[in-house]
Amino acid sequence: MTSDTFVRPVPLRRDGVLLEPLSAKHESGLRDAAADGRLWEIRVTSVPEPQDTRSYIETALSMREAGNRLAFAVTDEASGKVLGCTSYHDIVPTLQRVEIGWTWYRASVQRTHINTTCKLLLMTHAFETIGCAVVGWRTDNFNYASQRAIERLGARKDGVLRHHALRRDGTVRDTVMYSMTAAEWPEAKAQLLYLLARGQTKSPPTT
């Protein structure tokens, strides 16, 4: 099985949130979303600066062509407004594994149901449609909000990769790794549905 048959670029939707495979048509919306909160100024993010939005999309599409990333524009289905971006990445069909990341949302929808809904969509598709055995996450060791958000999903901390990747400012980060197995998914799904029903949802700037 190859990555293009394992993870297909299909839209995912729930409760007015649409995850649409990222394309050039999302450039202006993505630029506007990043400007809501000037998210590129946050040290631990990879959010594009306004002049780099087209390059950001082109890189994501190149990675999709190479089979190691599938990026989605997070949009409000009713209005078409772009709310942010998220991705499957580090796709390994032979291990039935994907990771979820490259995630960020405009400041005005952070700490709403958007992040929980997106994660529910991505995890449901990964475990129940694609047939993943495991889903992973990774984040900057200083991105504590992201770590808390991942842990709220029910993911388990696997460990820390020291001196692992460059930040946008040229410093080197440690990377915190998390994962969830297919056996753990039903309980995690029930908890996510419960949180959405209770309105107890929070989202970090990025994961």
KEDOGU-625308 format. One record per residue (C-alpha): x, y, z; residue number from 1. Coordinates in steps of 0.1 Angstrom, whole numbers. Layout:
BEGIN
      X      Y      Z    i
      X      Y      Z  NUM
...
# end
This chain:
BEGIN
      X      Y      Z    i
      0      0      0    1
     13     35     -9    2
      6     67      9    3
    -17     80    -19    4
    -40     50    -15    5
    -37     49     23    6
    -45     86     30    7
    -67    101      2    8
    -74    139     -1    9
   -111    139      8   10
   -131    165     27   11
   -141    159     63   12
   -171    177     79   13
   -190    178    112   14
   -211    204    129   15
   -204    232    104   16
   -166    226    104   17
   -152    216     70   18
   -117    202     66   19
   -109    207     29   20
    -77    195     13   21
    -55    226     11   22
    -51    241    -24   23
    -41    274    -40   24
    -76    287    -37   25
    -71    290      1   26
    -42    315     -1   27
    -61    347      7   28
    -82    330     34   29
    -51    314     50   30
    -33    347     50   31
    -62    364     67   32
    -65    336     93   33
    -28    339    102   34
    -32    377    105   35
    -59    372    131   36
    -36    373    161   37
     -4    377    141   38
      3    341    148   39
     36    340    129   40
     51    360    157   41
     47    331    182   42
     82    315    185   43
     70    279    187   44
     49    280    155   45
     54    274    118   46
     25    297    108   47
     34    316     76   48
     41    352     75   49
     17    370     51   50
     42    372     22   51
     51    335     26   52
     15    321     24   53
     18    310    -12   54
     51    292     -5   55
     35    276     26   56
      8    261      4   57
     32    251    -23   58
     54    233      2   59
     23    215     16   60
     13    204    -19   61
     48    192    -26   62
     48    171      6   63
     14    157     -4   64
     29    147    -38   65
     58    131    -20   66
     33    111      1   67
     43    124     36   68
     18    151     43   69
    -19    159     36   70
    -28    194     46   71
    -63    206     52   72
    -78    241     53   73
   -101    244     83   74
   -131    263     72   75
   -165    274     84   76
   -188    254     61   77
   -216    280     60   78
   -195    310     52   79
   -164    295     36   80
   -142    315     60   81
   -108    299     66   82
   -102    293    103   83
    -68    277    101   84
    -49    247     89   85
    -41    212    101   86
    -25    181     85   87
    -18    144     85   88
     20    140     83   89
     47    114     86   90
     24     90     69   91
     37     54     70   92
     13     30     53   93
     33     -1     61   94
     29      6     98   95
     -7     20     94   96
      5     51    111   97
     -1     89    107   98
      6    119    128   99
    -16    149    132  100
      1    183    133  101
     10    216    115  102
    -22    228    133  103
    -31    264    139  104
    -62    285    142  105
    -70    322    139  106
    -70    338    173  107
   -107    345    173  108
   -117    308    172  109
    -91    296    197  110
   -106    282    230  111
   -138    272    211  112
   -151    239    198  113
   -131    241    166  114
    -99    223    177  115
   -119    194    194  116
   -141    191    163  117
   -111    190    140  118
    -93    164    161  119
   -125    143    163  120
   -128    144    125  121
    -91    136    119  122
    -90    108    145  123
   -123     92    134  124
   -111     92     98  125
    -77     78    107  126
    -89     50    129  127
   -123     42    114  128
   -119     48     77  129
    -82     46     70  130
    -77     18     95  131
    -47     32    114  132
    -31     12    141  133
    -17     43    158  134
    -19     81    155  135
      9    103    167  136
     15    139    176  137
     47    160    182  138
     52    194    197  139
     78    219    209  140
     90    212    244  141
     81    248    253  142
     47    247    237  143
     29    238    270  144
     -5    247    257  145
     -1    223    228  146
     10    195    252  147
    -20    200    274  148
    -43    200    244  149
    -28    167    231  150
    -31    151    265  151
    -67    161    268  152
    -73    141    236  153
    -63    110    255  154
    -29    106    238  155
      0     91    258  156
     34    107    261  157
     60     85    244  158
     90    106    253  159
    112    135    242  160
    136    137    213  161
    164    160    224  162
    180    185    201  163
    156    174    174  164
    144    202    151  165
    150    239    142  166
    125    266    153  167
    118    295    130  168
    142    317    149  169
    171    293    143  170
    172    278    178  171
    170    241    182  172
    140    225    200  173
    134    193    219  174
    103    175    205  175
     77    159    228  176
     61    128    212  177
     27    114    218  178
      6     86    204  179
    -28     68    206  180
    -35     32    195  181
    -66     19    178  182
    -74      0    211  183
    -74     33    230  184
    -95     52    204  185
   -131     42    215  186
   -126     56    250  187
   -109     87    237  188
   -137     92    212  189
   -164     90    239  190
   -145    116    259  191
   -143    140    230  192
   -180    136    223  193
   -187    143    259  194
   -165    174    259  195
   -182    187    228  196
   -217    181    242  197
   -207    199    274  198
   -190    227    256  199
   -158    221    275  200
   -133    227    247  201
   -101    246    245  202
    -76    250    217  203
    -40    261    217  204
    -25    285    191  205
     -6    256    175  206
      2    219    178  207
# end
